[in-house]
Amino acid sequence: MQIESILASFSSILSELASVEVYLRRHLSAVYNESTVGEWLGSWVEPRRKRLAQLEHDAQLQMRIGGKVDGGDIYSPELDVQMDPET
């Protein structure tokens, strides 16, 4: 079933994201004060972590009831990464 493989991916990505956060916190703290680091991580890492955690939770619930995961009405466009190649 695809939900099972997605669930394993969510767990792996969340683990990697936690490692990236530790790495960024350590290295950003060498340049910026703690409040700036916290604000940056809160703006860029935390929303994605929350979104992935919600998707993982939804996938677990769907596995229990045998349904499918489609993200439902929890989508929030402000959590999408906006990349401007010209900046």
Steps between C-alpha positions, in 0.01 A plus 500: 500500500635845411404659833746269677789615280394863536490459877854364504611794287339752734682350798830508316452858380401619848812340642719667235330833558577476872867440414502797263347718771772403748767569238352836403452608861863424581642679198260793487569564870863561412391799289164619637356550848268234641178696439586544130581130468174408672303732276664364185444138599145583605432657161669246273533165675216480752210548251633218285553276802144566614361429153693174470398395851135571415526299178664213691219511756236504225667205326497302826131574547422402142685172538283419802179556307626374164454828315729717294705806587432810295596780738136604539425850616820539704690643201646839572658684206723708725686180589610452139858591432519801273825519308590802292803413283574867439569586867 
